[in-house]
């Protein structure tokens, strides 16, 4: 059995799969450990692995807000668009 991961099909900014927001099967651990031991810390290694991409209907669900300033910006954009997200 190949290690597998499930992740959203794309982020709003890049359209690339989101490696952090994912469900990883335990069988992927040896692959991640080998990568760590060789100094390969980027999750881009997942590009070469079989994954199941999950379609996200509302990209807002993947929005990354890290501080109050970003939250206020998000709320303003919602107000301009007439959304109550």
N, C-alpha and C positions, 0 to 999 in steps of 0.2 A: 504494500500500500504506500502511495506517495504522500508526503506531508501535504496538507491542504490548509487553505485559509479562506475565509469568507470576508469580503469587504465591499463597501459601497463602490459603485461603478465609476464615480468621478466626483471630484470636488468642484465647487462653483468656480474657483479662480483658475484652476489648471486643467480640469477635465481628466486628470490622472487619477487612478485608484488611490484611495486614502488608506495608507498602511497602518496608521495608528488606531483608527476606529475599525476594528476587525475582530473576528472570532477565529482563533487559532486552535487547530486540533493539537493534542499533546504530541503527536508524532512529528511535529515540526521542531520540537525542542532540540534534538541533536543537530539539526541544520543551523539553528540560531546559535547554539553553543560553539560549533565549529567556526562560524563566522566571527563570533566575539573573540575567540582565542587567536584568530589570525588578524585581529584589528579591523575587521570589516563590520562597522557599526550601523551602516545605512540599511534601512529596511528595503532599499531598492533591490536587494537580492531576491525579494519575492517576485520580481518580474519574471524570473526563470522557473518559477514553481507553478504547479497547477492550482488555480484558484477558482472560486465561484464568485463572480461579481454580482452584487445585489443592487438592483435599480432603486434609486431614491426618487420618489415623486416630487418632493418639495426640497429643493436645495437648501432652504433655510435651516432644515434639520441638521445640516452639517456645518453650519456657521460656527466659527471659532471666536468667542468673545472672551478676552482675557482681563479686561479692566473696565472700570466705570466709564471711561472716555469712549471706548469701543461700543459699550452698551448704549450710551447716549446717541452715538452716531447711527447705530442700528435702529433705535427707536425713531429717530428723525426720518430715516429712509422709509420706515414702515408708514409713518404719518404721510409722507409725500406720495407714497404709492396707494394710500387708502387701505392699508392692511392693518390688522390688529394682532399680528404675530407676537 
